[in-house]
Amino acid sequence: MIGTGYVGLVTGACFAEIGHSVVCMDKDKGKIDRLNNGEIPIFEPGLEELVAHNKSIGKIRFIDNFDDFDENIPDFVFLAVGTPSHKLTGQADLSYLFIAAEEAAKKVSSLKGDGFTVFVTKSTVPVGTSRKVREVIGKHLSADRFAVASNPEFLREGAAIEDFMKPDRIVVGSDSEEARRMLEKMYRPLTRQGHPLVVTSTVATAELIKYAANAFLATKITFINELSRLCEKVDARVDELSLGIGLDDRIGDKFLNPGPGYGGSCLPKDTLALIRTAVDFDSPLEIVETVVRANDRHKHLMVQKIRKAAGGSIDAKRIGILGLAFKAHTDDVRDSPALTIIPGLEQAGASIVAFDPEGIDQARESLPHCEFADSAEQVFDNVDLVVLVTEWPEFKTLDWSNLYKAMRNPVIVDLRNVLPHEELREIGFTCHTTGGYIGA
Ligand SMILES: NC(=O)c1ccc[n+]([C@@H]2O[C@H](COP(=O)([O-])OP(=O)(O)OC[C@H]3O[C@@H](n4cnc5c(N)ncnc54)[C@H](O)[C@@H]3O)[C@@H](O)[C@H]2O)c1
């Protein structure tokens, strides 16, 4: 496994758990040292136990350079390095992937014997990338010694292990029949339990499936967010609207909860990369282009919503923020709505105190003016307003009566519609929800 970040570490640990022998390589020596010392560099429920167990039975080990790889020729090399989007063009930066592929190919060519290795791209990459990976590897290995494949990753941070062990579907694609056969065998412990494997006959199809899935999810989220704003204007209730459309199984009830906009390490970058690919092939995706614009606008409009809840001006006001991660159960703050909302509030003159159960360290650098609290409760101390940005379950069960007394003004803006609003109103809070939601 080349790259031991979110995807590499979770996938590596899960492959070990279903019986394979895994070596995880990452250039980040600090990360590997921590893993070798029994620490887990990311927050992911269940991962620590999984890694510890498989390490103790010798199924997984961690190295920070290829010199420490002294096993036989591997059946698979999974490439799980980052593919961030270029700030200006939106294009996926594939430099890490090509370097990783080249270094891995060199290593495999230096090992004794003539095994056959499938180089599998797990990173999310634009259509056509695996073909280029094949060229890179072909400089070091003869064509009969390797094949390339795509096996896009669909894990959700916070539920990553369950997503691996009980996937809706596994997608693998390769132009090589041998590679397809080997991948089918590798995933047999999961397919045997009834989890579907979609085998695509071209690499390009598997690559495109990943982007199409994420673009669709981004569209669904953005759709309900826009409708939630309309609900507020026309005296409609977005929760009832979601129920009313979601029970139609052509639509489905998932991803229909309104919020402050999508973020994270995948949807923002994958939508941009897909748009870029589509433009390059002269087949623009106008819906996805609009979704990206609408999501960005929606995040900015949250600042206006908060300002309105504060009575029109937030100048010199102190505002508490609950949640920095882009969603609950992760420490990932990449492109999180909080990173748009907080600077927006600061620009309008507010000072911010924020708390997140896992994401504070990651957010610190992007929020140089923000004060960070040690607990959710501290966020309420002497503030004029509290905004719930991320739906962490622990935010739902606070000691509201005490917090009511701690606030300068007992005003709450719930951007996720998860708080017990009836109870809050009874205590005396002024509650602002999303999309006309009244609350339970
Ligand atoms: N995080 C997710 O939820 C998720 C889900 C599905 C797909 N993906 C995709 O998977 C890929 C990896 O994402 P991530 O979140 O795990 O990224 P990450 O940044 O957490 O991890 C990437 C790791 O690769 C390492 N790396 C880079 N170059 C290397 C090299 N040459 N050799 C060894 N290690 C190297 C980095 O040090 C880093 O630890 C991306 O393409 C991403 O889009 C991510």
The ligand as a Tripos MOL2 file, in Angstrom:
@<TRIPOS>MOLECULE
LIG
   44    48     1     0     0
SMALL
NO_CHARGES

@<TRIPOS>ATOM
      1 N1        -10.2910   10.5150    2.4670 N.am      1 LIG1
      2 C1        -11.3400    9.9980    1.8860 C.2       1 LIG1
      3 O1        -12.4350    9.9400    2.4600 O.2       1 LIG1
      4 C2        -11.2470    9.4200    0.5110 C.ar      1 LIG1
      5 C3        -12.2940    8.6080    0.0530 C.ar      1 LIG1
      6 C4        -12.2100    8.0670   -1.2030 C.ar      1 LIG1
      7 C5        -11.1130    8.3520   -2.0070 C.ar      1 LIG1
      8 N2        -10.1160    9.1540   -1.5610 N.ar      1 LIG1
      9 C6         -8.9630    9.4070   -2.4400 C.3       1 LIG1
     10 O2         -7.8790    8.5910   -2.0080 O.3       1 LIG1
     11 C7         -6.6470    9.2900   -2.2210 C.3       1 LIG1
     12 C8         -5.8920    9.4290   -0.9080 C.3       1 LIG1
     13 O3         -6.6820   10.2160   -0.0350 O.3       1 LIG1
     14 P1         -6.3630   10.3370    1.5030 P.3       1 LIG1
     15 O4         -7.4920   11.0730    2.1180 O.co2     1 LIG1
     16 O5         -5.9880    8.9930    2.0190 O.co2     1 LIG1
     17 O6         -5.0660   11.2900    1.4520 O.3       1 LIG1
     18 P2         -4.0420   11.6230    2.6220 P.3       1 LIG1
     19 O7         -3.4850   12.9340    2.3080 O.co2     1 LIG1
     20 O8         -4.6920   11.3440    3.9450 O.co2     1 LIG1
     21 O9         -2.8990   10.5120    2.4340 O.3       1 LIG1
     22 C9         -2.0310   10.4410    1.3420 C.3       1 LIG1
     23 C10        -0.7000    9.9040    1.8500 C.3       1 LIG1
     24 O10         0.1570    9.6220    0.7440 O.3       1 LIG1
     25 C11         1.4810    9.8610    1.1690 C.3       1 LIG1
     26 N3          2.3590    9.9420    0.0060 N.ar      1 LIG1
     27 C12         2.4000   10.8850   -0.9590 C.ar      1 LIG1
     28 N4          3.3310   10.5770   -1.8680 N.ar      1 LIG1
     29 C13         3.8740    9.3920   -1.5000 C.ar      1 LIG1
     30 C14         4.8420    8.5340   -2.0710 C.ar      1 LIG1
     31 N5          5.4610    8.8210   -3.2160 N.pl3     1 LIG1
     32 N6          5.1540    7.3990   -1.4230 N.ar      1 LIG1
     33 C15         4.5350    7.0850   -0.2700 C.ar      1 LIG1
     34 N7          3.6000    7.8370    0.3080 N.ar      1 LIG1
     35 C16         3.2520    8.9830   -0.3020 C.ar      1 LIG1
     36 C17         1.3710   11.1280    1.9980 C.3       1 LIG1
     37 O11         2.4870   11.2800    2.8530 O.3       1 LIG1
     38 C18         0.0570   10.8840    2.7480 C.3       1 LIG1
     39 O12         0.2930   10.2720    4.0090 O.3       1 LIG1
     40 C19        -7.0220   10.6210   -2.8530 C.3       1 LIG1
     41 O13        -6.9640   10.5010   -4.2510 O.3       1 LIG1
     42 C20        -8.4480   10.8140   -2.4130 C.3       1 LIG1
     43 O14        -9.1570   11.6120   -3.3000 O.3       1 LIG1
     44 C21       -10.1510    9.6870   -0.3020 C.ar      1 LIG1
@<TRIPOS>BOND
     1     1     2 1
     2     2     3 2
     3     2     4 1
     4     4     5 ar
     5     4    44 ar
     6     5     6 ar
     7     6     7 ar
     8     7     8 ar
     9     8     9 1
    10     8    44 ar
    11     9    10 1
    12     9    42 1
    13    10    11 1
    14    11    12 1
    15    11    40 1
    16    12    13 1
    17    13    14 1
    18    14    15 2
    19    14    16 1
    20    14    17 1
    21    17    18 1
    22    18    19 2
    23    18    20 1
    24    18    21 1
    25    21    22 1
    26    22    23 1
    27    23    24 1
    28    23    38 1
    29    24    25 1
    30    25    26 1
    31    25    36 1
    32    26    27 ar
    33    26    35 ar
    34    27    28 ar
    35    28    29 ar
    36    29    30 ar
    37    29    35 ar
    38    30    31 1
    39    30    32 ar
    40    32    33 ar
    41    33    34 ar
    42    34    35 ar
    43    36    37 1
    44    36    38 1
    45    38    39 1
    46    40    41 1
    47    40    42 1
    48    42    43 1
@<TRIPOS>SUBSTRUCTURE
     1 LIG1         1 GROUP 0 **** ****
